[in-house]
Amino acid sequence: MVKVLQSDAQAHRLDALLALFKTKWPDFESSLTGERFPSPLLLLAASDRLAGGLSFTTALLPDPAMEAVWINAVMVLPEFQRRGFASKLINLGCATANAFGTDRLFVYTDVPDLYIKLGWREVSRDEGGHVFTKVFG
């Protein structure tokens, strides 16, 4: 059985989540917690093994110049992929951001099909990836 939990109740797992993100993105240095964005989500497998997670951050939008909440990282370990867990993390991330008081969420990604499937709208793209947004309500 796999479950998704907010890290508020599992703060001791944040170092492990950061280490997991760094296996894919070695330069990942963003803080996983902050006052301006929700706490990360943890994907826990049997025996409460960390199997993935999702983190948030804030960044400025170019137009209009305002700060927005973004999905900073989504990762699922290879042995848990292709089972819908990334989609589950993203959907719960949307609900978490909405409950936090955010009316929309942004992401910069190199897997656009996943976000299109989940109803996100593409805002822009460049040679490195795509920017998508999801508006709540």
Buried (B, 14 or more C-beta within 10 A) or exposed (E): EBEBBBBEEBEEBBEBBBEBBEEEEEEBEBEBBEEEBBBBBBBBBEEEEBBBBBBBBBBEBEEEEEEBBBBBBBBBBEEBEEEEBBBBBBBBBBEBBBEBEBEBBBBBBEEBEBBEEBEBEEBEEEEEBBBBBBEEE
